[in-house]
Amino acid sequence: MHLPDGSQVVSCGYDGTIRIWEVETGICNHTLFGHYSAVYGIAHSLGGDEIASVSYDTTVRVWGVATGECHIFIGHNTSLWSLTYSPRCDQIISGGNDGSIRVWDIEARACLWTLTGHSEKVNRILYSSQGDLAVSASNDKSVRLWDMTSGQCRAVIQDFQGTVNDIAWIESSGGINYLVAGSSDGVVGMWKVRMDEGHCHVSLRWITKKGRLDVIDAVIQDAQGLNQPGR
């Protein structure tokens, strides 16, 4: 993971350490000790002055890049795999091997909510750019959208036959945004997400399954080289 100024790279390992490297020289400037088991995920704050990490040891830790000072967040009961900062960097959201998701207030070092719904490991978590929604992808073959003002699940996408490994959030104007997700069965899809007076509306735009692309409510113009039906 690159820090925002591009001069340093952060890595994590099975030995429980986090290392900060100079890109230009390849020298390790800092080694952060604290986790006592494998570190599976790291994220940086917007300015790059903090690093957050999650580990098999069930803890979330926040580190000062310059000082190495560490704050520990305890509450999960299982190993952790994913995390992200909120856009304002006042919260961290973390996902566990048991499907649990916790939202942490960084300054108070307290858990604001435990988000329940996933039944298996949470592979990836994202905030929307406004911070009002979070999106999670899981081994339980689903994607969930969460309201970050209430901690409630607003929508569940279950168009997959395999574990959902990654997600991306695409912002657009007019309050309409797009979610892209991919799973281990080769399915990749895009869904339109629209918030309207606190209600979350999700609709499929396109999806690929077994080499076939299905497009919803679209017009294709000037297409060339298409096969005749039945060929």
Buried (B, 14 or more C-beta within 10 A) or exposed (E): EEBEEEEBBBEBEEBBBBBBBEEEEEEEEBEBEBBEBBBBBBBBBEEBBBBBBBBBBBBBBBBEBEEBEBBEBEBBEEBBBBBBBBBEBBBBBBBBBBBBBBBBBBEEEEBBBEBEBBEBBBBBBBBBEEBBBBBBBBBBBBBBBBBBEEBBBBBEBEBBEEBBBEBEBEEEEEEEBBBBBBBBEEBBBBBBBBBEEEEBEBEBBBBBBEEEEEEEEEEEEEEEEEEEEEE
